[in-house]
């Protein structure tokens, strides 16, 4: 199959299309770079990128607590930190108020 003319033609076509796409992608904003801090991608800081890359090595499928016991705990901790930062009551046993303190 790999020796067929159709296969070689498709491989060449894919290479050409990939090169065209790569040239066109050069016009995009450099979201991949932590040095670019545009307002829509402000959260891609170096700590965020390092955390993302580190987590991807261990668990790429964070869909259920059974599949992600450690990262689920991280998510809960961050959620509590956000609630605390925004003034929401996170003290166990206290009445929860949707509007903060």
Jmol script that loads the backbone (N, CA, C; Angstrom):
load data "model"
ATOM      1  N   UNK A   1       0.823  -1.183   0.000  1.00  0.00           N
ATOM      2  CA  UNK A   1       0.000   0.000   0.000  1.00  0.00           C
ATOM      3  C   UNK A   1       0.879   1.263   0.000  1.00  0.00           C
ATOM      4  N   UNK A   2       1.932   1.258   0.837  1.00  0.00           N
ATOM      5  CA  UNK A   2       2.792   2.435   0.913  1.00  0.00           C
ATOM      6  C   UNK A   2       3.591   2.662  -0.363  1.00  0.00           C
ATOM      7  N   UNK A   3       3.676   1.672  -1.199  1.00  0.00           N
ATOM      8  CA  UNK A   3       4.412   1.843  -2.453  1.00  0.00           C
ATOM      9  C   UNK A   3       3.512   2.301  -3.593  1.00  0.00           C
ATOM     10  N   UNK A   4       2.234   2.409  -3.340  1.00  0.00           N
ATOM     11  CA  UNK A   4       1.316   2.792  -4.419  1.00  0.00           C
ATOM     12  C   UNK A   4       1.428   4.283  -4.734  1.00  0.00           C
ATOM     13  N   UNK A   5       1.196   4.634  -6.009  1.00  0.00           N
ATOM     14  CA  UNK A   5       1.219   6.040  -6.400  1.00  0.00           C
ATOM     15  C   UNK A   5       0.172   6.875  -5.655  1.00  0.00           C
ATOM     16  N   UNK A   6      -0.971   6.288  -5.362  1.00  0.00           N
ATOM     17  CA  UNK A   6      -2.034   7.018  -4.652  1.00  0.00           C
ATOM     18  C   UNK A   6      -1.566   7.412  -3.246  1.00  0.00           C
ATOM     19  N   UNK A   7      -0.866   6.495  -2.579  1.00  0.00           N
ATOM     20  CA  UNK A   7      -0.355   6.773  -1.244  1.00  0.00           C
ATOM     21  C   UNK A   7       0.648   7.925  -1.283  1.00  0.00           C
ATOM     22  N   UNK A   8       1.602   7.851  -2.203  1.00  0.00           N
ATOM     23  CA  UNK A   8       2.617   8.898  -2.317  1.00  0.00           C
ATOM     24  C   UNK A   8       1.995  10.245  -2.673  1.00  0.00           C
ATOM     25  N   UNK A   9       0.974  10.210  -3.515  1.00  0.00           N
ATOM     26  CA  UNK A   9       0.274  11.437  -3.889  1.00  0.00           C
ATOM     27  C   UNK A   9      -0.408  12.056  -2.674  1.00  0.00           C
ATOM     28  N   UNK A  10      -1.046  11.231  -1.860  1.00  0.00           N
ATOM     29  CA  UNK A  10      -1.731  11.734  -0.664  1.00  0.00           C
ATOM     30  C   UNK A  10      -0.745  12.286   0.357  1.00  0.00           C
ATOM     31  N   UNK A  11       0.386  11.616   0.523  1.00  0.00           N
ATOM     32  CA  UNK A  11       1.412  12.096   1.452  1.00  0.00           C
ATOM     33  C   UNK A  11       1.943  13.451   0.997  1.00  0.00           C
ATOM     34  N   UNK A  12       2.213  13.595  -0.287  1.00  0.00           N
ATOM     35  CA  UNK A  12       2.684  14.875  -0.818  1.00  0.00           C
ATOM     36  C   UNK A  12       1.637  15.966  -0.636  1.00  0.00           C
ATOM     37  N   UNK A  13       0.386  15.614  -0.921  1.00  0.00           N
ATOM     38  CA  UNK A  13      -0.706  16.578  -0.753  1.00  0.00           C
ATOM     39  C   UNK A  13      -0.812  17.015   0.710  1.00  0.00           C
ATOM     40  N   UNK A  14      -0.689  16.071   1.632  1.00  0.00           N
ATOM     41  CA  UNK A  14      -0.769  16.399   3.055  1.00  0.00           C
ATOM     42  C   UNK A  14       0.379  17.323   3.456  1.00  0.00           C
ATOM     43  N   UNK A  15       1.586  17.064   2.950  1.00  0.00           N
ATOM     44  CA  UNK A  15       2.730  17.923   3.247  1.00  0.00           C
ATOM     45  C   UNK A  15       2.490  19.345   2.741  1.00  0.00           C
ATOM     46  N   UNK A  16       1.986  19.442   1.515  1.00  0.00           N
ATOM     47  CA  UNK A  16       1.718  20.766   0.930  1.00  0.00           C
ATOM     48  C   UNK A  16       0.667  21.520   1.736  1.00  0.00           C
ATOM     49  N   UNK A  17      -0.403  20.835   2.081  1.00  0.00           N
ATOM     50  CA  UNK A  17      -1.474  21.469   2.855  1.00  0.00           C
ATOM     51  C   UNK A  17      -0.978  21.879   4.241  1.00  0.00           C
ATOM     52  N   UNK A  18      -0.143  21.051   4.858  1.00  0.00           N
ATOM     53  CA  UNK A  18       0.417  21.379   6.165  1.00  0.00           C
ATOM     54  C   UNK A  18       1.287  22.632   6.078  1.00  0.00           C
ATOM     55  N   UNK A  19       2.081  22.736   5.032  1.00  0.00           N
ATOM     56  CA  UNK A  19       2.936  23.920   4.857  1.00  0.00           C
ATOM     57  C   UNK A  19       2.096  25.177   4.631  1.00  0.00           C
ATOM     58  N   UNK A  20       1.033  25.067   3.865  1.00  0.00           N
ATOM     59  CA  UNK A  20       0.130  26.206   3.650  1.00  0.00           C
ATOM     60  C   UNK A  20      -0.481  26.635   4.984  1.00  0.00           C
ATOM     61  N   UNK A  21      -0.950  25.647   5.758  1.00  0.00           N
ATOM     62  CA  UNK A  21      -1.558  25.960   7.049  1.00  0.00           C
ATOM     63  C   UNK A  21      -0.537  26.615   7.981  1.00  0.00           C
ATOM     64  N   UNK A  22       0.696  26.103   7.995  1.00  0.00           N
ATOM     65  CA  UNK A  22       1.729  26.675   8.850  1.00  0.00           C
ATOM     66  C   UNK A  22       2.015  28.127   8.479  1.00  0.00           C
ATOM     67  N   UNK A  23       2.054  28.426   7.196  1.00  0.00           N
ATOM     68  CA  UNK A  23       2.268  29.806   6.759  1.00  0.00           C
ATOM     69  C   UNK A  23       1.117  30.706   7.206  1.00  0.00           C
ATOM     70  N   UNK A  24      -0.103  30.217   7.076  1.00  0.00           N
ATOM     71  CA  UNK A  24      -1.263  31.005   7.479  1.00  0.00           C
ATOM     72  C   UNK A  24      -1.308  31.203   8.986  1.00  0.00           C
ATOM     73  N   UNK A  25      -0.898  30.190   9.737  1.00  0.00           N
ATOM     74  CA  UNK A  25      -0.924  30.286  11.201  1.00  0.00           C
ATOM     75  C   UNK A  25       0.046  31.339  11.721  1.00  0.00           C
ATOM     76  N   UNK A  26       1.028  31.710  10.915  1.00  0.00           N
ATOM     77  CA  UNK A  26       1.968  32.748  11.324  1.00  0.00           C
ATOM     78  C   UNK A  26       1.287  34.077  11.587  1.00  0.00           C
ATOM     79  N   UNK A  27       0.077  34.270  11.061  1.00  0.00           N
ATOM     80  CA  UNK A  27      -0.663  35.507  11.290  1.00  0.00           C
ATOM     81  C   UNK A  27      -1.445  35.519  12.592  1.00  0.00           C
ATOM     82  N   UNK A  28      -1.435  34.419  13.330  1.00  0.00           N
ATOM     83  CA  UNK A  28      -2.158  34.355  14.597  1.00  0.00           C
ATOM     84  C   UNK A  28      -1.410  35.093  15.706  1.00  0.00           C
ATOM     85  N   UNK A  29      -2.132  35.373  16.759  1.00  0.00           N
ATOM     86  CA  UNK A  29      -1.538  35.954  17.958  1.00  0.00           C
ATOM     87  C   UNK A  29      -0.775  34.844  18.677  1.00  0.00           C
ATOM     88  N   UNK A  30       0.388  35.122  19.262  1.00  0.00           N
ATOM     89  CA  UNK A  30       1.205  34.063  19.876  1.00  0.00           C
ATOM     90  C   UNK A  30       0.679  33.606  21.233  1.00  0.00           C
ATOM     91  N   UNK A  31      -0.492  32.985  21.241  1.00  0.00           N
ATOM     92  CA  UNK A  31      -1.075  32.525  22.494  1.00  0.00           C
ATOM     93  C   UNK A  31      -0.186  31.532  23.225  1.00  0.00           C
ATOM     94  N   UNK A  32       0.629  30.785  22.492  1.00  0.00           N
ATOM     95  CA  UNK A  32       1.467  29.757  23.083  1.00  0.00           C
ATOM     96  C   UNK A  32       2.543  30.323  23.990  1.00  0.00           C
ATOM     97  N   UNK A  33       2.874  31.583  23.818  1.00  0.00           N
ATOM     98  CA  UNK A  33       3.992  32.164  24.550  1.00  0.00           C
ATOM     99  C   UNK A  33       3.526  32.781  25.868  1.00  0.00           C
ATOM    100  N   UNK A  34       4.169  32.430  26.986  1.00  0.00           N
ATOM    101  CA  UNK A  34       3.805  33.051  28.258  1.00  0.00           C
ATOM    102  C   UNK A  34       4.165  34.530  28.298  1.00  0.00           C
ATOM    103  N   UNK A  35       4.948  34.989  27.333  1.00  0.00           N
ATOM    104  CA  UNK A  35       5.303  36.411  27.288  1.00  0.00           C
ATOM    105  C   UNK A  35       4.183  37.256  26.700  1.00  0.00           C
ATOM    106  N   UNK A  36       3.269  36.620  25.964  1.00  0.00           N
ATOM    107  CA  UNK A  36       2.139  37.357  25.411  1.00  0.00           C
ATOM    108  C   UNK A  36       1.031  37.364  26.460  1.00  0.00           C
ATOM    109  N   UNK A  37       0.670  38.525  26.928  1.00  0.00           N
ATOM    110  CA  UNK A  37      -0.326  38.626  27.984  1.00  0.00           C
ATOM    111  C   UNK A  37      -1.528  39.441  27.509  1.00  0.00           C
ATOM    112  N   UNK A  38      -2.134  39.014  26.416  1.00  0.00           N
ATOM    113  CA  UNK A  38      -3.327  39.683  25.919  1.00  0.00           C
ATOM    114  C   UNK A  38      -4.490  39.473  26.867  1.00  0.00           C
ATOM    115  N   UNK A  39      -5.477  40.317  26.799  1.00  0.00           N
ATOM    116  CA  UNK A  39      -6.577  40.254  27.768  1.00  0.00           C
ATOM    117  C   UNK A  39      -7.381  38.964  27.678  1.00  0.00           C
ATOM    118  N   UNK A  40      -7.447  38.332  26.530  1.00  0.00           N
ATOM    119  CA  UNK A  40      -8.237  37.103  26.399  1.00  0.00           C
ATOM    120  C   UNK A  40      -7.458  35.868  26.827  1.00  0.00           C
ATOM    121  N   UNK A  41      -6.166  35.975  26.945  1.00  0.00           N
ATOM    122  CA  UNK A  41      -5.357  34.824  27.339  1.00  0.00           C
ATOM    123  C   UNK A  41      -4.475  35.170  28.530  1.00  0.00           C
ATOM    124  N   UNK A  42      -4.923  36.051  29.353  1.00  0.00           N
ATOM    125  CA  UNK A  42      -4.128  36.529  30.480  1.00  0.00           C
ATOM    126  C   UNK A  42      -3.760  35.410  31.449  1.00  0.00           C
ATOM    127  N   UNK A  43      -4.533  34.342  31.495  1.00  0.00           N
ATOM    128  CA  UNK A  43      -4.273  33.299  32.481  1.00  0.00           C
ATOM    129  C   UNK A  43      -3.179  32.326  32.061  1.00  0.00           C
ATOM    130  N   UNK A  44      -2.570  32.511  30.893  1.00  0.00           N
ATOM    131  CA  UNK A  44      -1.507  31.591  30.493  1.00  0.00           C
ATOM    132  C   UNK A  44      -0.157  32.095  30.996  1.00  0.00           C
ATOM    133  N   UNK A  45      -0.017  32.113  32.302  1.00  0.00           N
ATOM    134  CA  UNK A  45       1.246  32.514  32.923  1.00  0.00           C
ATOM    135  C   UNK A  45       2.159  31.304  33.024  1.00  0.00           C
ATOM    136  N   UNK A  46       3.394  31.536  33.350  1.00  0.00           N
ATOM    137  CA  UNK A  46       4.346  30.434  33.472  1.00  0.00           C
ATOM    138  C   UNK A  46       3.881  29.397  34.500  1.00  0.00           C
ATOM    139  N   UNK A  47       3.410  29.778  35.706  1.00  0.00           N
ATOM    140  CA  UNK A  47       2.933  28.747  36.639  1.00  0.00           C
ATOM    141  C   UNK A  47       1.763  27.942  36.073  1.00  0.00           C
ATOM    142  N   UNK A  48       0.856  28.611  35.339  1.00  0.00           N
ATOM    143  CA  UNK A  48      -0.280  27.897  34.752  1.00  0.00           C
ATOM    144  C   UNK A  48       0.190  26.908  33.698  1.00  0.00           C
ATOM    145  N   UNK A  49       1.120  27.325  32.855  1.00  0.00           N
ATOM    146  CA  UNK A  49       1.640  26.429  31.821  1.00  0.00           C
ATOM    147  C   UNK A  49       2.392  25.253  32.430  1.00  0.00           C
ATOM    148  N   UNK A  50       3.204  25.510  33.447  1.00  0.00           N
ATOM    149  CA  UNK A  50       3.963  24.429  34.086  1.00  0.00           C
ATOM    150  C   UNK A  50       3.025  23.437  34.774  1.00  0.00           C
ATOM    151  N   UNK A  51       2.006  23.964  35.448  1.00  0.00           N
ATOM    152  CA  UNK A  51       1.031  23.081  36.087  1.00  0.00           C
ATOM    153  C   UNK A  51       0.286  22.237  35.076  1.00  0.00           C
ATOM    154  N   UNK A  52      -0.113  22.854  33.969  1.00  0.00           N
ATOM    155  CA  UNK A  52      -0.822  22.126  32.911  1.00  0.00           C
ATOM    156  C   UNK A  52       0.055  21.026  32.324  1.00  0.00           C
ATOM    157  N   UNK A  53       1.300  21.380  31.981  1.00  0.00           N
ATOM    158  CA  UNK A  53       2.188  20.387  31.379  1.00  0.00           C
ATOM    159  C   UNK A  53       2.512  19.263  32.365  1.00  0.00           C
ATOM    160  N   UNK A  54       2.707  19.616  33.629  1.00  0.00           N
ATOM    161  CA  UNK A  54       2.990  18.594  34.632  1.00  0.00           C
ATOM    162  C   UNK A  54       1.818  17.656  34.840  1.00  0.00           C
ATOM    163  N   UNK A  55       0.605  18.193  34.866  1.00  0.00           N
ATOM    164  CA  UNK A  55      -0.585  17.366  35.056  1.00  0.00           C
ATOM    165  C   UNK A  55      -0.838  16.472  33.852  1.00  0.00           C
ATOM    166  N   UNK A  56      -0.542  16.967  32.658  1.00  0.00           N
ATOM    167  CA  UNK A  56      -0.774  16.173  31.454  1.00  0.00           C
ATOM    168  C   UNK A  56       0.086  14.909  31.416  1.00  0.00           C
ATOM    169  N   UNK A  57       1.222  14.931  32.102  1.00  0.00           N
ATOM    170  CA  UNK A  57       2.086  13.748  32.131  1.00  0.00           C
ATOM    171  C   UNK A  57       1.460  12.615  32.927  1.00  0.00           C
ATOM    172  N   UNK A  58       0.577  12.956  33.869  1.00  0.00           N
ATOM    173  CA  UNK A  58       0.003  11.940  34.751  1.00  0.00           C
ATOM    174  C   UNK A  58      -1.457  11.641  34.485  1.00  0.00           C
ATOM    175  N   UNK A  59      -2.234  12.661  34.077  1.00  0.00           N
ATOM    176  CA  UNK A  59      -3.661  12.420  33.912  1.00  0.00           C
ATOM    177  C   UNK A  59      -4.231  13.407  32.898  1.00  0.00           C
ATOM    178  N   UNK A  60      -4.437  12.927  31.686  1.00  0.00           N
ATOM    179  CA  UNK A  60      -4.987  13.781  30.648  1.00  0.00           C
ATOM    180  C   UNK A  60      -6.517  13.772  30.645  1.00  0.00           C
ATOM    181  N   UNK A  61      -7.124  12.864  31.407  1.00  0.00           N
ATOM    182  CA  UNK A  61      -8.571  12.704  31.376  1.00  0.00           C
ATOM    183  C   UNK A  61      -9.142  13.020  32.745  1.00  0.00           C
ATOM    184  N   UNK A  62      -9.476  14.270  32.954  1.00  0.00           N
ATOM    185  CA  UNK A  62      -9.912  14.752  34.256  1.00  0.00           C
ATOM    186  C   UNK A  62     -11.431  14.889  34.295  1.00  0.00           C
ATOM    187  N   UNK A  63     -12.140  13.813  33.916  1.00  0.00           N
ATOM    188  CA  UNK A  63     -13.590  13.914  33.757  1.00  0.00           C
ATOM    189  C   UNK A  63     -14.381  13.426  34.969  1.00  0.00           C
ATOM    190  N   UNK A  64     -13.773  12.662  35.844  1.00  0.00           N
ATOM    191  CA  UNK A  64     -14.495  12.075  36.961  1.00  0.00           C
ATOM    192  C   UNK A  64     -13.538  11.912  38.124  1.00  0.00           C
ATOM    193  N   UNK A  65     -14.048  12.050  39.333  1.00  0.00           N
ATOM    194  CA  UNK A  65     -13.167  11.937  40.496  1.00  0.00           C
ATOM    195  C   UNK A  65     -12.539  10.553  40.624  1.00  0.00           C
ATOM    196  N   UNK A  66     -13.203   9.514  40.095  1.00  0.00           N
ATOM    197  CA  UNK A  66     -12.628   8.175  40.130  1.00  0.00           C
ATOM    198  C   UNK A  66     -11.397   8.083  39.232  1.00  0.00           C
ATOM    199  N   UNK A  67     -11.389   8.852  38.165  1.00  0.00           N
ATOM    200  CA  UNK A  67     -10.263   8.833  37.226  1.00  0.00           C
ATOM    201  C   UNK A  67      -9.203   9.863  37.585  1.00  0.00           C
ATOM    202  N   UNK A  68      -9.536  10.769  38.490  1.00  0.00           N
ATOM    203  CA  UNK A  68      -8.593  11.856  38.804  1.00  0.00           C
ATOM    204  C   UNK A  68      -8.660  12.230  40.286  1.00  0.00           C
ATOM    205  N   UNK A  69      -8.322  11.315  41.183  1.00  0.00           N
ATOM    206  CA  UNK A  69      -8.467  11.612  42.609  1.00  0.00           C
ATOM    207  C   UNK A  69      -7.603  12.769  43.103  1.00  0.00           C
ATOM    208  N   UNK A  70      -6.395  12.892  42.603  1.00  0.00           N
ATOM    209  CA  UNK A  70      -5.506  13.959  43.074  1.00  0.00           C
ATOM    210  C   UNK A  70      -5.923  15.301  42.499  1.00  0.00           C
ATOM    211  N   UNK A  71      -6.145  15.355  41.183  1.00  0.00           N
ATOM    212  CA  UNK A  71      -6.493  16.634  40.575  1.00  0.00           C
ATOM    213  C   UNK A  71      -7.889  17.099  40.978  1.00  0.00           C
ATOM    214  N   UNK A  72      -8.772  16.161  41.354  1.00  0.00           N
ATOM    215  CA  UNK A  72     -10.074  16.571  41.881  1.00  0.00           C
ATOM    216  C   UNK A  72      -9.894  17.317  43.201  1.00  0.00           C
ATOM    217  N   UNK A  73      -8.982  16.830  44.041  1.00  0.00           N
ATOM    218  CA  UNK A  73      -8.691  17.545  45.292  1.00  0.00           C
ATOM    219  C   UNK A  73      -8.118  18.924  45.010  1.00  0.00           C
ATOM    220  N   UNK A  74      -7.245  19.017  43.990  1.00  0.00           N
ATOM    221  CA  UNK A  74      -6.699  20.325  43.603  1.00  0.00           C
ATOM    222  C   UNK A  74      -7.824  21.265  43.185  1.00  0.00           C
ATOM    223  N   UNK A  75      -8.745  20.746  42.376  1.00  0.00           N
ATOM    224  CA  UNK A  75      -9.868  21.575  41.919  1.00  0.00           C
ATOM    225  C   UNK A  75     -10.705  22.067  43.101  1.00  0.00           C
ATOM    226  N   UNK A  76     -10.936  21.189  44.079  1.00  0.00           N
ATOM    227  CA  UNK A  76     -11.710  21.587  45.253  1.00  0.00           C
ATOM    228  C   UNK A  76     -10.973  22.657  46.048  1.00  0.00           C
ATOM    229  N   UNK A  77      -9.673  22.499  46.205  1.00  0.00           N
ATOM    230  CA  UNK A  77      -8.886  23.491  46.939  1.00  0.00           C
ATOM    231  C   UNK A  77      -8.912  24.844  46.231  1.00  0.00           C
ATOM    232  N   UNK A  78      -8.746  24.833  44.925  1.00  0.00           N
ATOM    233  CA  UNK A  78      -8.776  26.087  44.167  1.00  0.00           C
ATOM    234  C   UNK A  78     -10.166  26.710  44.239  1.00  0.00           C
ATOM    235  N   UNK A  79     -11.202  25.897  44.160  1.00  0.00           N
ATOM    236  CA  UNK A  79     -12.568  26.413  44.282  1.00  0.00           C
ATOM    237  C   UNK A  79     -12.786  27.089  45.628  1.00  0.00           C
ATOM    238  N   UNK A  80     -12.276  26.475  46.687  1.00  0.00           N
ATOM    239  CA  UNK A  80     -12.394  27.081  48.010  1.00  0.00           C
ATOM    240  C   UNK A  80     -11.592  28.374  48.094  1.00  0.00           C
ATOM    241  N   UNK A  81     -10.416  28.396  47.495  1.00  0.00           N
ATOM    242  CA  UNK A  81      -9.610  29.618  47.497  1.00  0.00           C
ATOM    243  C   UNK A  81     -10.323  30.743  46.742  1.00  0.00           C
ATOM    244  N   UNK A  82     -10.946  30.404  45.620  1.00  0.00           N
ATOM    245  CA  UNK A  82     -11.690  31.420  44.862  1.00  0.00           C
ATOM    246  C   UNK A  82     -12.877  31.947  45.663  1.00  0.00           C
ATOM    247  N   UNK A  83     -13.603  31.022  46.312  1.00  0.00           N
ATOM    248  CA  UNK A  83     -14.735  31.454  47.143  1.00  0.00           C
ATOM    249  C   UNK A  83     -14.268  32.375  48.258  1.00  0.00           C
ATOM    250  N   UNK A  84     -13.176  32.012  48.901  1.00  0.00           N
ATOM    251  CA  UNK A  84     -12.627  32.843  49.970  1.00  0.00           C
ATOM    252  C   UNK A  84     -12.192  34.204  49.431  1.00  0.00           C
ATOM    253  N   UNK A  85     -11.521  34.201  48.293  1.00  0.00           N
ATOM    254  CA  UNK A  85     -11.046  35.447  47.699  1.00  0.00           C
ATOM    255  C   UNK A  85     -12.211  36.378  47.342  1.00  0.00           C
ATOM    256  N   UNK A  86     -13.334  35.792  46.903  1.00  0.00           N
ATOM    257  CA  UNK A  86     -14.485  36.595  46.497  1.00  0.00           C
ATOM    258  C   UNK A  86     -15.443  36.890  47.641  1.00  0.00           C
ATOM    259  N   UNK A  87     -15.119  36.381  48.824  1.00  0.00           N
ATOM    260  CA  UNK A  87     -15.931  36.699  49.991  1.00  0.00           C
ATOM    261  C   UNK A  87     -17.082  35.758  50.256  1.00  0.00           C
ATOM    262  N   UNK A  88     -17.098  34.598  49.622  1.00  0.00           N
ATOM    263  CA  UNK A  88     -18.156  33.622  49.884  1.00  0.00           C
ATOM    264  C   UNK A  88     -17.839  32.844  51.143  1.00  0.00           C
ATOM    265  N   UNK A  89     -18.860  32.501  51.886  1.00  0.00           N
ATOM    266  CA  UNK A  89     -18.708  31.769  53.135  1.00  0.00           C
ATOM    267  C   UNK A  89     -18.344  30.322  52.820  1.00  0.00           C
ATOM    268  N   UNK A  90     -17.164  29.885  53.249  1.00  0.00           N
ATOM    269  CA  UNK A  90     -16.741  28.508  53.023  1.00  0.00           C
ATOM    270  C   UNK A  90     -16.502  27.763  54.333  1.00  0.00           C
ATOM    271  N   UNK A  91     -16.918  28.354  55.441  1.00  0.00           N
ATOM    272  CA  UNK A  91     -16.744  27.719  56.740  1.00  0.00           C
ATOM    273  C   UNK A  91     -17.755  26.586  56.890  1.00  0.00           C
ATOM    274  N   UNK A  92     -17.293  25.365  57.156  1.00  0.00           N
ATOM    275  CA  UNK A  92     -18.234  24.246  57.331  1.00  0.00           C
ATOM    276  C   UNK A  92     -19.220  24.527  58.468  1.00  0.00           C
ATOM    277  N   UNK A  93     -20.470  24.216  58.252  1.00  0.00           N
ATOM    278  CA  UNK A  93     -21.492  24.396  59.267  1.00  0.00           C
ATOM    279  C   UNK A  93     -22.143  25.760  59.264  1.00  0.00           C
ATOM    280  N   UNK A  94     -21.581  26.723  58.607  1.00  0.00           N
ATOM    281  CA  UNK A  94     -22.192  28.043  58.540  1.00  0.00           C
ATOM    282  C   UNK A  94     -23.139  28.100  57.358  1.00  0.00           C
ATOM    283  N   UNK A  95     -24.122  28.977  57.469  1.00  0.00           N
ATOM    284  CA  UNK A  95     -25.096  29.138  56.391  1.00  0.00           C
ATOM    285  C   UNK A  95     -24.400  29.664  55.135  1.00  0.00           C
ATOM    286  N   UNK A  96     -24.686  29.016  53.998  1.00  0.00           N
ATOM    287  CA  UNK A  96     -24.106  29.440  52.730  1.00  0.00           C
ATOM    288  C   UNK A  96     -24.915  30.588  52.149  1.00  0.00           C
ATOM    289  N   UNK A  97     -24.235  31.617  51.726  1.00  0.00           N
ATOM    290  CA  UNK A  97     -24.891  32.768  51.119  1.00  0.00           C
ATOM    291  C   UNK A  97     -24.355  32.943  49.709  1.00  0.00           C
ATOM    292  N   UNK A  98     -25.243  32.989  48.736  1.00  0.00           N
ATOM    293  CA  UNK A  98     -24.836  33.090  47.339  1.00  0.00           C
ATOM    294  C   UNK A  98     -24.194  34.427  47.012  1.00  0.00           C
ATOM    295  N   UNK A  99     -24.363  35.434  47.865  1.00  0.00           N
ATOM    296  CA  UNK A  99     -23.857  36.762  47.577  1.00  0.00           C
ATOM    297  C   UNK A  99     -22.630  37.121  48.406  1.00  0.00           C
ATOM    298  N   UNK A 100     -21.976  36.138  48.960  1.00  0.00           N
ATOM    299  CA  UNK A 100     -20.757  36.402  49.727  1.00  0.00           C
ATOM    300  C   UNK A 100     -21.034  36.500  51.208  1.00  0.00           C
ATOM    301  N   UNK A 101     -20.231  37.304  51.895  1.00  0.00           N
ATOM    302  CA  UNK A 101     -20.342  37.407  53.359  1.00  0.00           C
ATOM    303  C   UNK A 101     -21.698  37.859  53.685  1.00  0.00           C
TER     304      UNK A 101
END
end "model"
wireframe off; spacefill off
backbone 0.3
color backbone group
